[in-house]
């Protein structure tokens, strides 16, 4: 697992708000959570179901936190389980 702040540093240095970040080896979703925190769209791909489920939950939590709680959250990840990808 990569530190969240490190991912945020690289994403902010290499992209602009609203850009789409692609992580073809999503793992536990650190890059996706960082993308959400920085206002970027995110596409992640993970073939291992265990890590995929962890990543989806982690990204969902980042969305809820950014949007001030579950009652105010306007977006949840779109999950495509046939190939194990998540798009925010």
N, C-alpha and C positions, 0 to 999 in steps of 0.2 A: 504494500500500500504506500502510495506517495502522500506526503504531507499536503493538506488542502491549501495552505498558504503558498506553497511552492507551485502548485498547479495554477492558482490564481495569478501568481506573478507571471508565469509563462504565457498564460492565456491573455492577460491584459497587455503584455508587451507585443504579442503577435497578432492581435485582432482588435476589432472595434465593437462597441455595443451593437447588438443586432446581428452580428456575424454568426455563422454556424460552425460549431466545433465538432469534428469527427474523431471518435476514438474507436478504432476497429478492434481493440483488445480491452474492453471496458473494465474487466475485473470487478472490483467492489464499488466502482462508480465515483471515485474521487474527482476525475476530470469533469464528469457530468454535474456534480454538485458545485464545483468551482465555476463552471459555465453558467449555471443558474444564478449563482451569487453575483456574477458580473454582468448579467443581462444578455447573455449569448444564447442562441438556440443550440441544441445539442443532439447529435446522433451517436449512439453507442451500440456496439455489436459485441456480444459475448456468447460463446457456444456452450459454456458450462452452466447448467441450470442453477446450481447453488449460488454461484457468483452473480448470475443474472438477477436472481431474486433479491440478493443483498443490494445490488446496484439500484434496482428499481425502487426499493424502499428508501435507500439513502437519498436518491434524487427527489423522490416524493417529499421527504422531510425537508430538503432544501427549498423546494417550491413553497411548502406550507410556511416555513420560517420567513422566507422573503416576502410572502404576501400576508403576513401578520396573523397566522393561524388558520386552521382548517375551515372555519366558517367564512373566511374571506378569500380563500384560495380559488383562483379562477381557472387553473389549469392543472391537469395531472398528466403524467407521461402516457403517450400512446404506445402500447406494447404490441409488438409483433412477435409472438412466441415461436412461430414456425422456423424462423432463422435466428431467434434470440437477439433482437435489436430493440432499442428504445429510442424514441424521438421526443424531444422536449420542444 
